[in-house]
Structures are given as C-alpha cells and as structure tokens.
C-alpha cells in the first residue's frame, strides 16, 4: 500500500465507507434489474424456437413476414432478456465480491458510525 502524505487513516476509512455505500446501491440496482428480467421472462415463450419461425432467429424484424412478427419478436426478446439476465447476475456477483472486500477493510466497531456519516453527507 502507498503511504499517503495527505490522506489520513480516518480519510481512508471514510472513503472505504463511501465505497461500501455505493456498492450497496449498485448491488440493489442489480437486484431490481434481475427481478424485472425474471418477471418479464414469465410472460414470454419458453423452450426451443418453433420450427415455423426458427429460421428467423437472427433475422431483422423488417425481413420477417408480417404475420410472424409477434412470434419472432417474442422469442428474440426472450433470448435477449436471458442474455441480459446472465450478464446482470455476473456483474452483481463481481460487485458483491468487491463489497465484501471493502467491508473487511473497515473495522467492525467503526462500520456503523462511518456509514451513518456517509449517509449524513448524502443528505446534504
């Protein structure tokens, strides 16, 4: 670690607490997105693409026959949501690991007070 001349141990702890609060907000945002994606997927088709539309899987909608638009867009949207859900879960997992690493650097006896200080700063 660098021995800073202008950043005190108190500053370091407060900066860690700020980062911790920010990570909590970030993880919470991921949780909201994951819940939304999962809820949206409940209203979309499951299983493999039906044979009738399977050849349109990667086709721009303007090239799909109009009578198949809804089915194709439902499956395309479902596939996109599945990819977004996987990415969101991966990013959330990384954020949780960082959150846990930050939390280990803040003395447990000081955590509550530092977080309260950060929250008070945010209210200003």
C-alpha positions in Angstrom: 0.0 0.0 0.0 1.0 3.6 -0.6 1.9 5.7 2.5 -0.1 8.8 1.6 1.0 12.2 2.9 -2.3 13.9 2.6 -4.8 11.1 3.4 -5.2 10.2 7.0 -6.3 6.8 8.3 -9.7 8.5 9.1 -9.9 9.6 5.5 -9.2 6.1 4.3 -11.9 4.6 6.4 -14.4 7.2 5.4 -13.6 6.7 1.7 -14.0 2.9 2.2 -17.4 3.6 3.8 -18.4 5.7 0.9 -17.4 3.0 -1.5 -19.3 0.4 0.6 -22.5 2.5 0.5 -22.1 3.0 -3.2 -21.7 -0.8 -3.7 -24.8 -1.5 -1.7 -26.7 0.8 -4.1 -25.2 -0.9 -7.1 -26.0 -4.4 -5.8 -29.5 -3.2 -5.1 -29.9 -1.9 -8.6 -28.7 -5.3 -10.0 -31.3 -7.0 -7.8 -34.0 -4.8 -9.2 -32.9 -5.5 -12.8 -32.7 -9.2 -12.1 -36.2 -9.2 -10.7 -37.6 -7.2 -13.6 -35.9 -9.5 -16.2 -37.2 -12.6 -14.4 -40.7 -11.2 -14.2 -40.7 -10.3 -17.9 -39.5 -13.7 -18.9 -42.5 -15.2 -17.2 -44.7 -13.6 -19.9 -42.6 -14.8 -22.8 -42.4 -18.2 -24.6 -40.2 -21.0 -23.1 -38.4 -23.8 -24.8 -36.9 -24.1 -28.2 -37.9 -21.9 -31.2 -40.8 -23.5 -33.0 -39.8 -24.9 -36.5 -42.1 -22.4 -38.2 -40.0 -19.4 -37.0 -36.6 -20.9 -36.1 -35.0 -19.8 -39.3 -35.8 -16.1 -38.3 -33.9 -16.3 -35.1 -31.3 -13.8 -36.1 -33.2 -12.0 -38.8 -34.0 -8.3 -38.5 -37.8 -7.9 -38.0 -38.3 -6.0 -41.2 -37.2 -9.1 -43.1 -39.7 -11.4 -41.3 -43.1 -12.0 -42.8 -45.6 -9.7 -41.1 -47.8 -12.5 -39.9 -44.9 -13.9 -37.9 -43.7 -10.6 -36.4 -45.2 -11.1 -32.9 -43.9 -14.7 -32.5 -40.4 -13.8 -33.8 -40.1 -10.7 -31.6 -41.3 -12.6 -28.6 -38.6 -15.2 -29.0 -35.9 -12.7 -29.9 -36.8 -10.6 -26.9 -36.8 -13.6 -24.6 -33.3 -14.6 -25.9 -32.1 -11.0 -25.3 -33.6 -10.9 -21.8 -31.9 -14.3 -21.0 -28.5 -12.8 -22.1 -29.1 -9.6 -20.1 -30.1 -11.7 -17.0 -26.9 -13.7 -17.2 -24.8 -10.6 -17.6 -26.6 -8.8 -14.7 -26.1 -11.8 -12.4 -22.4 -11.9 -13.3 -21.9 -8.2 -12.7 -23.8 -8.5 -9.4 -21.5 -11.3 -8.3 -18.5 -9.2 -9.0 -20.0 -6.2 -7.1 -20.7 -8.5 -4.1 -17.1 -9.6 -4.1 -15.9 -6.1 -4.1 -18.4 -5.1 -1.4 -17.2 -7.9 0.8 -13.5 -6.9 0.2 -14.3 -3.3 1.2 -16.2 -4.4 4.2 -13.3 -6.4 5.5 -11.1 -3.3 5.4 -13.4 -1.3 7.8 -13.1 -2.2 11.5 -16.4 -3.7 12.5 -16.6 -1.4 15.6 -16.4 1.7 13.3 -18.6 0.5 10.5 -22.0 1.8 11.7 -20.6 5.2 12.6 -18.8 5.6 9.3 -21.9 4.5 7.3 -24.0 7.0 9.3 -21.5 9.7 8.4 -21.7 8.9 4.7 -25.5 8.8 4.8 -25.5 12.2 6.5 -23.2 13.6 3.8 -25.6 12.3 1.1 -28.5 14.1 2.8 -26.8 17.5 2.3 
